[in-house]
C-alpha cells in the first residue's frame, strides 16, 4: 500500500491547482483547458463501451416511447430515449428511464413457469406448450359456459365463464382488438382495462 506523504497543505494546493473552478473564476475561457482536470481527462462516455445498440419500446404505459438499448457482452449498460421517435423525441419519463433496472434485475423471469393443479412447485415449460394450453382451456371454458338464449328467448350469445383484464400498456387500437376478439368473437362479457399510465 502506498502512503501519500504530502502534507495536508500540499494536497489542498494540488487540488486547487487541478480544480477547474479557480481557473474559470480567473477568467480563462471555458473552451480552453479551464474546465479540464486530471479526473475529467480520464473520463469517457459509458456508451463508448457498448458493442451493440438496439431499439425497443418502453414497457410501462400506452404512450409507446421509443428507446435505444446499449449493451456490452450481452448485458444492458444504458437505456435512453430514441431521438428519432415522433412520440417522445428522445425523452423518457422516470419510469421509462428506469427500464435498465427492469432488464438487469436478477429476479426477472425469462422463461414460462407453470404450476400444475395441486402442485406446490413451479416448473419451466416451453412457450408453445403454454400458448396451446391457454387456447385449449379458453375454448373448453367457452364451450361449457356459452349461452345462446336466456330462458325468456332473448338471444345473448355470451359467456360469463371467462374474464379479460387488459393493462396500462395497451393503446386504443389494442383495446379495440381486445374488445372485438374477446367480446365479439368469443362472447366474453367481463372485459376490463387498467387504462391509466
N, C-alpha and C positions, 0 to 999 in steps of 0.2 A: 504494500500500500504506500502510495506517495503522499507525503505530508507537505502541505503548502506552507512554507516557512516565511512567506511575506507577512509583514505587519498589517494590522487592520487598516492603517492609513494608506499603505501602498496598494492594498486591494481596492479600497474605495477610489483612490486616484485612478487606478487602472480601469475600474468600472465606469467612472465618469468619462474618461477618455474614449472608451469604447461605446458608451451610451450615445445614441443619436440625438437626443433632445438638446443637450448643451450646444451641439454643432448647429442644430436648426435654429435655436434661440440666438446664436451668434450671427445669424444672417446667411449661412450657407444655403444656396438654393436646394430645395428638396429633390430636384432631379439629379443632383450631383451625388457625391458619396455621403452627404449629410445624413441620409436616412439609413445607411448601412451600418451593420455591426458585425462582430465575429459570428454571433449566433445567426443573424439573418442571412449571412453569406452561405452558411451551411444548409439552410432550409431549401427544400424543393417541393413542388406541388405533389400531394399524395396521389393525384390522378396520373402522374407520370409513371407510377409503379404498376398501373393497370396493364394487363396483357390482353384484355378483352372488354369491349363495350357493347352492351345490348340495350334494346328498348323494351319498355314494359308500360303497363297502365296501373296506376295506384289502386290498391285493393280496398280502400276504406270507404268510399261513398260513390254515388252515381254520377259525379261530375266527370270522371274519366280522365284525370290529369295524366299526361304523358310523362314518362320518366326515362332517364338514362341510368343504366345499372353498370357500374365499373367493377370488374373482377380481376383478381390475380390468383393464379394457381387454383381456379375453380371456387374461390371464396369471394363473396361480395365485400368490396372495400369502400364503396361510396355510392350513394344514390342522390340524384339531383333532378330537377325538373328539366324537361326537354324544351329548349328554346324554339324549336321548330313547330311546336304544337299550337294550333289556334285556340285550344281550350284553356291552357294555363300559361302559355308564353314563357315557359322556363321556371315558373314559380310553383312552390308546393306549400301547402298548409303544414302546421306542426305534425299532424298525423301522417301525411304523405312523406314528410322529411324523415320520419321515424321508421320508414319501411325497412331500412337496413337492419334494424333490431329484430324485426319480424323474420327476415330472411336468414339471419345468422343465429337465431335463437336455438340453442341445443335441444330444447324441449319441443321444437316444431315437428309435427307429424308429416312424414313424406311418403307414407305407404297407407294402403287401405287396411283399416282394422275392423275386425268382425268378432262379435261375442255371440256364440251360439245360444239358443234358448236354454236357460237354467245353468249355463256355464258361469264360472267366476273369472275366467281369464280371457283377454283379448288375443286374437291370432291375426297374423297377416294373411291377406287373401289377394289374388290378382284383381285388378280393376275390372277386367272383362267379366269375371265371375260375379263381382258385386253389382255391376250395372245390369246384367242379365237377371240376377235375383230380384233387384228392385223392380224391374219391368214385369217380371212374372208375378210377384206379390201384388203389385198395383193392379194388374189385370184381374187376378184372382179376387181381390177385395172388391173391385168394381163389379165383377160378375155376380158375386154373392150378395151385394148390398144395393144393386141398381133397382130403382123404382121407376116403372114407366107411367103408371097412373095411380092416383090416390083412390081411396075407397069410393068417393063420390064420382069417379070417372074423369077427374081433371088430369090432363096429361102434364107430367112434370119432367120425365126423363132425367133423373138426377140420382146421385148417391150421397148419403150422409156418412158413409164409412171411410172417407178419405178427406184429409185436410191439407191445405197447401199454405206454407208460410214463406213469403219472399224476404229478401234482405235489403239493407240500405244501399247496396252496390248495384241494384237493378235500376236501369234507367226506364224512361217511359215506354220505349219500344219493347224492351224485355218484359215489362209488366203487361203490355198489351198481348204479347205472345203467350205469356203465362195464363192470362185470362182466357184466351182463345183455346189453347191446348187443354188446360185442365177444366175450365168451365164449359166451353162449347163442345170440346171433343170427348171428354170423359164424364161430363155431367157433375163435376165437383161443385158443391155449393159453398163450402167453407174455404174461401180464398182470402188471405190477409197479407199485408205487406208492412214492413217497418220502413216507411218511406221518409226518412229524415237522415241527414248526414250526421 
